[in-house]
């Protein structure tokens, strides 16, 4: 099946009208997750239709963020299309580092994209990135392992204490199954994507209303001590090196009884072509603790065009193709409907083929629509964001805090030392940036 060509007809016509004009080569920086690997596999259809070509730079998540941030901040011009998320898009859009994407045409059907997803990628009323998938988080679990242990899956949101009790019962390392696999690899978008919502659940927050960091609060200490104990007692060895992709592979290979992570991974875990536990997996809500606020994150991976690109028209054409309703259908028909990009378009969740193939569809849709980045914590905060803080300084602070917590997980320092270091760094950065007077 070929995606209809109306979305990118303008580029094709321009090439013809140009009478032999040289086709464009776009350099695209992207993350090495399954959805983007599928996009890379299918992109020759767009290349064939338009005459343009794509030069793919596929990077691990932390490396991608570092390369893209450096290039766009320095106006380096290395990339024509970049993969960014709900953290970067509004901040960079407001700084005029990105090209506005409000003109992709009526056929693109902006209204079909869920409003929270559009809002999360916009600044000052303009859209600066278009989503190829969106996600919240929930708990994957092995149905066969639970059944063997005599555990009934929770029908309501449980606490992290209750979660630990379950994990202890299903931990069976002698038979190659660890009680839980959680992110440990340092990075604001790696371990902190899990740790941030967990801290929210324990009643913590990054900053008080005067922007004073709260990283040595009892809530942070309780959350991080819980996390380190949980992973050291019931997690796989070397957990501080495992990020999303590593844990996804472990779970798909049958090595984990539970895993709290992105709802977007469900398409991989439930795909029998990718996962050995596709028929032995189910899910329940991410745990709460003293509050249920901010316990399920909100994220969207999206495509954007740096303002430094000299090939904006061709880049817009690719974005219109790669995030369209027709592209979702293309993935469904060629890769299996369970693998269709989730969480972005209402039309996907009205498609009977997708609903039949994806038992997680309704839960994912509800989780994304229920996430509230404007009210993420038990106590009031001056910021928006569930698993991140929507200020430019957070990238550096979040990465540093993630490094300190990863070091505590690896036994290189105590939790108290990690949080003292994190607090000192955050105070210095927030003072330097003028938040703290």
C-alpha positions in Angstrom: 0.0 0.0 0.0 1.2 3.5 -0.8 0.3 6.6 1.1 -1.7 8.9 -1.2 0.5 11.6 -2.6 -1.6 14.7 -2.1 0.3 15.6 1.1 3.5 16.0 -0.7 2.4 16.8 -4.2 3.7 20.3 -3.9 7.3 19.1 -3.7 6.9 16.7 -6.5 5.4 19.4 -8.8 8.1 21.8 -7.8 10.7 19.3 -9.0 9.0 18.9 -12.3 8.4 22.6 -12.8 12.1 23.2 -12.0 13.0 21.3 -15.2 15.7 19.1 -13.7 16.2 21.0 -10.5 18.4 19.2 -8.1 16.5 17.2 -5.6 17.1 18.0 -1.9 18.9 15.8 0.5 17.6 16.3 4.1 19.6 15.3 7.1 17.4 14.0 9.9 18.5 13.5 13.5 16.4 11.0 15.3 16.2 8.6 18.3 16.9 4.9 18.0 13.5 3.7 19.1 11.2 1.2 17.3 8.8 3.8 15.9 11.6 5.8 14.2 13.2 2.6 12.9 9.9 1.8 11.2 9.8 5.4 9.8 13.3 5.0 8.4 12.2 1.7 6.8 9.2 3.2 5.1 10.7 6.5 4.1 11.9 5.3 0.7 8.2 5.7 -0.4 8.4 9.4 0.3 11.8 9.6 -1.4 10.5 7.9 -4.5 7.4 10.1 -4.7 9.3 13.4 -4.3 12.7 12.8 -5.7 14.2 14.0 -2.4 16.5 11.8 -0.2 17.0 11.4 3.5 20.3 11.2 5.3 19.5 9.5 8.7 21.5 10.2 11.8 20.1 7.7 14.3 21.3 8.2 17.9 20.8 7.0 21.4 18.4 9.2 23.3 20.9 11.1 25.5 23.3 11.6 22.6 20.5 12.8 20.3 19.5 15.5 22.9 23.1 16.6 23.3 23.8 16.8 19.6 20.6 18.5 18.6 20.7 21.0 21.5 24.2 22.1 20.7 23.5 22.4 17.0 20.3 24.4 17.3 21.7 26.7 20.0 24.7 27.5 17.9 22.8 27.7 14.7 25.1 25.0 13.3 22.8 23.9 10.5 23.8 20.3 10.6 20.2 19.0 10.5 17.1 19.8 8.4 14.8 17.7 10.5 15.2 17.0 14.2 13.5 14.7 16.7 12.5 16.6 19.8 9.8 16.4 22.4 7.3 18.2 24.5 10.0 19.7 26.6 12.1 21.3 23.8 9.4 22.3 21.3 7.7 25.2 23.2 11.0 26.5 24.7 12.8 26.5 21.4 9.8 27.7 19.4 9.5 30.7 21.7 13.2 31.5 21.0 12.7 31.4 17.2 15.0 28.4 16.9 12.4 26.4 15.1 10.2 26.9 11.9 6.5 27.3 12.5 4.5 24.4 11.2 1.0 26.0 10.9 1.0 25.7 7.1 1.1 22.0 6.3 -2.2 22.2 4.5 -5.9 21.3 5.0 -5.2 17.6 4.2 -2.9 17.4 7.2 -6.0 17.7 9.5 -4.6 19.5 12.5 -7.9 19.0 14.4 -7.4 15.3 14.3 -4.3 15.6 16.6 -5.3 15.5 20.2 -5.5 19.0 21.7 -3.1 18.3 24.7 -0.5 17.0 22.2 -0.8 20.1 20.0 -0.6 22.3 23.0 2.5 20.6 24.3 4.3 21.2 21.1 3.2 24.9 20.6 4.4 28.3 21.8 2.6 31.7 21.4 -0.2 30.1 19.5 2.0 28.4 16.8 2.8 24.7 16.4 6.6 24.2 16.3 6.8 20.4 16.1 4.4 17.7 14.8 4.0 14.5 16.8 4.7 11.0 15.5 3.7 9.5 18.8 2.6 10.5 22.3 2.6 8.6 25.5 1.8 8.5 29.2 3.1 5.7 31.5 1.7 2.6 33.0 2.8 -0.7 34.5 3.5 -3.6 32.2 3.3 -7.0 33.9 3.7 -10.7 33.1 0.3 -12.4 33.4 1.9 -15.9 33.6 4.3 -14.9 36.4 1.5 -13.2 38.4 -0.7 -16.3 38.0 2.1 -18.6 39.1 2.6 -16.5 42.2 -1.1 -16.3 43.0 -1.2 -12.6 42.5 -4.3 -10.9 41.1 -3.6 -7.9 39.0 -4.7 -4.6 40.6 -8.0 -3.2 39.3 -7.3 0.2 40.8 -4.2 2.4 41.3 -2.0 0.9 43.9 0.7 2.5 46.0 4.4 2.1 45.5 4.5 0.2 48.8 2.0 -2.2 47.5 3.9 -2.4 44.2 7.1 -3.4 46.2 5.2 -6.2 47.9 4.1 -7.6 44.5 7.6 -7.2 43.1 9.1 -9.2 46.0 6.7 -12.1 45.3 7.5 -12.3 41.6 11.2 -11.9 41.9 12.8 -15.1 40.6 16.4 -14.5 39.5 17.2 -18.2 39.7 14.9 -18.7 36.8 15.9 -15.5 34.9 13.0 -13.3 35.9 13.7 -10.1 37.9 10.9 -8.6 40.0 11.1 -5.3 38.2 13.0 -3.4 35.6 13.1 0.4 35.9 15.2 3.1 34.2 18.6 3.6 35.8 20.6 5.2 33.0 21.4 8.8 33.8 19.6 11.6 31.9 16.7 14.0 32.4 14.8 12.0 29.8 16.1 8.6 30.9 16.1 7.7 34.6 14.5 11.0 35.6 11.5 10.3 33.4 10.7 7.5 35.8 12.1 9.1 39.0 10.3 12.4 38.5 6.7 11.0 38.5 7.7 8.7 41.4 8.9 11.7 43.4 5.6 13.3 42.5 3.8 10.3 43.9 5.8 10.6 47.2 4.6 14.2 47.5 7.8 15.8 46.2 8.4 18.7 43.8 11.5 20.1 42.0 11.0 23.7 43.2 8.8 25.6 45.6 6.8 28.6 44.6 9.9 30.8 44.9 11.9 28.5 42.6 14.0 27.2 45.5 15.1 23.6 44.7 13.6 20.9 47.0 15.9 18.0 46.3 16.9 17.4 49.9 13.3 17.3 51.2 12.0 14.3 53.0 9.8 13.5 50.0 12.8 13.3 47.7 14.8 11.2 50.2 11.9 8.8 50.8 11.3 8.4 47.0 15.0 7.9 46.1 15.7 5.5 49.0 12.7 3.5 47.9 13.9 3.4 44.3 17.4 2.4 45.2 16.2 -0.3 47.6 13.7 -1.6 45.1 16.2 -1.9 42.2 19.0 -3.3 44.3 16.7 -6.0 45.8 14.6 -6.9 42.9 16.1 -5.4 39.7 18.5 -6.8 37.1 22.3 -6.4 37.7 23.8 -3.3 36.2 20.5 -1.4 36.4 22.2 2.0 36.4 23.1 1.3 32.7 19.6 0.5 31.6 17.4 3.1 29.9 14.1 2.7 28.1 15.5 0.7 25.2 17.4 -1.7 27.4 14.5 -2.3 29.7 12.2 -2.8 26.8 14.5 -5.4 25.4 14.7 -7.1 28.8 10.9 -7.2 29.2 10.3 -8.4 25.7 12.9 -11.2 26.3 11.0 -12.4 29.4 13.5 -11.1 31.9 11.2 -8.8 33.9 8.0 -9.4 35.8 7.0 -5.7 36.0 8.1 -2.5 34.3 6.7 1.0 34.8 7.4 2.9 31.6 6.0 4.6 28.4 2.6 3.5 27.1 4.2 3.8 23.6 6.2 0.7 24.3 3.0 -1.4 24.2 3.1 -1.6 20.4 6.5 -3.4 20.7 5.7 -5.5 23.7 2.4 -6.7 22.3 3.9 -7.4 18.9 4.6 -11.1 18.5 7.2 -10.3 15.8 9.3 -8.4 18.4 8.4 -9.8 21.8 8.5 -13.3 23.3 5.9 -12.2 25.9 3.3 -10.6 23.6 0.6 -13.1 24.7 1.7 -13.0 28.4 1.6 -9.2 29.1 -1.0 -6.9 30.5 -0.9 -3.6 32.3 -2.3 -1.5 35.1 -1.8 2.1 36.2 1.5 3.5 37.3 1.6 3.5 41.1 0.8 6.4 43.4 1.9 6.9 47.0 0.8 9.8 49.1 -0.9 11.4 46.1 -2.0 10.3 42.6 -1.0 13.7 41.1 1.7 13.5 38.5 2.1 9.8 38.7 1.6 9.2 35.0 3.8 11.2 32.7 3.0 13.0 29.5 5.4 13.0 26.5 5.3 13.4 22.8 8.2 12.6 20.4 7.9 14.9 17.4 9.6 16.2 14.3 10.7 19.8 13.9 12.7 22.0 11.5 15.6 24.1 12.8 15.4 27.7 11.7 19.0 27.2 10.4 17.8 24.7 7.7 18.1 25.9 4.1 15.6 23.3 2.9 12.5 24.2 4.8 10.0 23.4 2.0 11.2 19.9 1.5 11.5 19.4 5.2 7.9 20.5 5.7 6.8 18.1 3.0 8.5 15.2 4.8 7.0 16.1 8.2 3.5 16.3 6.6 4.0 12.8 5.3 5.6 11.2 8.3 3.0 12.4 10.9 -0.1 12.2 8.7 -3.2 10.0 9.1 -2.1 8.2 6.0 1.3 7.4 7.5 -0.4 5.8 10.5 -2.4 3.6 8.0 0.7 2.8 6.1 2.4 1.5 9.3 -0.7 -0.5 10.2 -1.0 -2.2 6.8 2.7 -3.0 6.4 4.0 -3.5 9.9 0.9 -4.7 11.7 -1.7 -2.5 13.3 -0.3 -3.2 16.8 2.8 -1.2 15.7 0.8 1.9 14.5 2.1 5.2 16.1 0.0 5.7 19.2 -1.4 8.7 21.1 -1.5 11.5 18.6 -4.5 11.3 16.3 -8.2 10.7 17.2 -8.6 8.9 13.9 -6.3 6.1 15.0 -8.6 5.4 18.0 -11.6 5.3 15.8 -10.0 2.7 13.5 -11.5 -0.7 14.2 -8.3 -2.5 12.9 -6.2 -0.7 15.4 -8.6 -1.2 18.3 -8.7 -5.0 17.5 -5.0 -5.3 17.4 -4.1 -3.1 20.3 -5.7 -4.2 23.6 -4.0 -1.2 25.3 -5.5 1.4 23.0 -8.3 2.7 25.3 -6.0 2.9 28.3 -3.3 4.7 26.4 -5.8 7.2 25.0 -7.3 7.9 28.5 -3.9 8.2 30.2 -2.7 10.8 27.7 -5.9 12.8 27.9 -5.9 12.6 31.7 -2.3 13.8 32.2 -2.2 17.4 33.6 1.2 19.1 33.2 -0.3 22.3 34.6 -1.1 20.6 38.0 1.6 17.9 38.5 2.3 17.8 42.2 0.7 17.6 45.6 2.0 21.0 46.7 1.8 24.1 44.4 4.6 24.7 42.0 5.5 27.6 39.6 6.2 25.3 36.6 4.4 23.0 34.2 5.5 19.5 33.4 5.0 16.1 34.9 8.4 14.3 34.4 10.2 17.5 33.5 10.2 21.2 34.4 9.4 23.4 31.4 12.2 25.9 31.8 15.5 26.0 29.7 17.6 25.4 32.7 16.0 22.0 33.5 18.0 20.1 30.9 21.3 20.8 32.7 19.8 20.4 36.1 17.9 17.2 35.2 20.9 15.6 33.7 23.1 16.4 36.7 20.5 15.1 39.2 20.1 12.0 37.0 23.8 11.4 37.2 23.8 11.7 41.0 20.9 9.3 41.4 22.5 6.8 39.0 25.6 6.9 41.1 23.6 6.2 44.2 21.9 3.3 42.5 25.3 1.9 41.5 26.5 2.1 45.1 29.1 4.8 44.4 27.5 7.2 47.0 24.7 7.3 49.4 21.3 8.7 48.6 21.8 11.6 51.0 25.1 12.4 49.3 23.5 12.3 45.9 20.7 14.6 46.8 23.0 17.1 48.6 25.1 17.3 45.5 22.0 17.7 43.4 20.6 20.4 45.6 23.9 22.4 45.6 24.1 22.2 41.8 20.4 23.2 41.3 20.7 26.2 43.7 23.7 27.4 41.9 22.1 27.1 38.4 18.8 28.7 39.5 20.7 31.6 41.2 22.9 32.1 38.1 19.8 32.2 35.9 18.1 34.7 38.1 15.2 32.6 39.4 16.5 32.9 43.0 17.0 36.5 44.1 
